[in-house]
Amino acid sequence: MFEFSDRLKVLPPYLFAELDRKKEEKIAQGVDVIDLGVGDPDLPTPKPIVEAAKKALENPENHKYPSYVGKLEFRKAVADFYKRRFGVELDPKTEIITLIGSKEGIAHFPLAFVNPGDIVLCPDPAYPVYKIGTIFAGGTPYIVPLKEENNFLPDLESIPEDVAKKAKIIWINYPNNPTSAPPTLDFYKKLVEWAREYNVIVASDNAYSEIYTGSEKPPSILQVEGAKDVAIEFHSLSKTYNMTGWRLGWAAGNKELVAGLGKVKTNVDSGQFGAVQDAGIAALNLPEEEVEKLRDVYRERKKIMTEALEKIGLQVYKSDYTFYLWIKVPEGYTSSEFVGRLIDEAGIVCTPGNGFGEYGEGYFRISLTVPTERLLEAAERIKNLKL
Ligand SMILES: *Cc1c(COP(=O)(O)O)cnc(C)c1O
């Protein structure tokens, strides 16, 4: 009797249905399934953050409607983080806004700047929200392929002149989910130049800036001179502090872009719970050793899994970033077929690359967010696979 709106009907089909069905079937058969599909950290939120939240719960100030744009103290903690980590100065009052998780901001942002029919440049493979937020705003996604021969960075020169002229936003995400590819400052410089030339907003998703396992820390696009003229960066506490359930993030950068997003949010939500923001302040002030401990865990897991996969002849994309492995499926398989074999023959769930877009075909993604013992078990099972 009630039909979904056209905007819901045009959403891309759910590609994981078959995989979910297989997983349920295996579990029903009593198979001990190891799920390396979802990118949700398995470790708990560090204690000092939880303690700060407990204390904040008792504060009656936090029981009222929160501020739309977020507590100034939280935004100041974000500004301190940018200064310390990237050497970037931000005005907490005008250049930072608190988000209910960065996904919320990413999904809402196009509503502020995209009119029906406007083009939004969306990378592929990618986090699906860039495309979906575009569709919800009535915009038209234009696919920018991320190819291994370009280290999974977009080739700006291949974007046709007329498309660039009509584009409103370009989405980027480095360190990248799903490919794990890092950004370079040189790429950010070229992108800012390109965006200034065509008057395009650069929306950068930097959720994985603190998840690195080598010695080079990934930069922020806001480090580039002139970036604040065109760019807004979305960030999150989810991955750095194991806080996916808390729903806290922020957007930072160009004042007008931050204000536009704020205007949308003022009309659809009432801000994040004050106690969660107090916990966020504690997180951002955590000693760096705490985050380093987390990086040590991912470092070890990455090594275990890469070795197991290479032992059976699989080609893992080499990267010191994110907690994902991006792997080529063996010759003769599609992504879905190979991921199907992994669940059927090893009881291991992974994400097929085409789930992130057509240019993800030929790859699959492993998330290193299960306890290390389980990962060792998965590595053993993989080593016994006959390809
Ligand atoms: C996990 C993730 C986020 C963070 O989402 P939150 O809503 O802040 O939990 C954003 N972008 C990408 C690409 C992610 O993988």
The ligand as a Tripos MOL2 file, in Angstrom:
@<TRIPOS>MOLECULE
LIG
   15    15     1     0     0
SMALL
NO_CHARGES

@<TRIPOS>ATOM
      1 C1         34.3820    3.8990    9.6930 C.3       1 LIG1
      2 C2         34.3820    4.9520    8.6740 C.ar      1 LIG1
      3 C3         33.9210    6.2330    8.9800 C.ar      1 LIG1
      4 C4         33.5350    6.5920   10.3980 C.3       1 LIG1
      5 O1         32.2120    6.5240   10.6230 O.3       1 LIG1
      6 P1         31.6010    7.0460   11.9890 P.3       1 LIG1
      7 O2         30.2440    7.4370   11.5450 O.co2     1 LIG1
      8 O3         32.3850    8.2150   12.4780 O.co2     1 LIG1
      9 O4         31.6230    5.9030   12.9280 O.co2     1 LIG1
     10 C5         33.9400    7.1980    7.9980 C.ar      1 LIG1
     11 N1         34.4290    6.9280    6.7730 N.ar      1 LIG1
     12 C6         34.9190    5.7230    6.4600 C.ar      1 LIG1
     13 C7         35.5060    5.5080    5.1130 C.3       1 LIG1
     14 C8         34.8850    4.6910    7.3860 C.ar      1 LIG1
     15 O5         35.3560    3.4880    7.0470 O.3       1 LIG1
@<TRIPOS>BOND
     1     1     2 1
     2     2     3 ar
     3     2    14 ar
     4     3     4 1
     5     3    10 ar
     6     4     5 1
     7     5     6 1
     8     6     7 2
     9     6     8 1
    10     6     9 1
    11    10    11 ar
    12    11    12 ar
    13    12    13 1
    14    12    14 ar
    15    14    15 1
@<TRIPOS>SUBSTRUCTURE
     1 LIG1         1 GROUP 0 **** ****
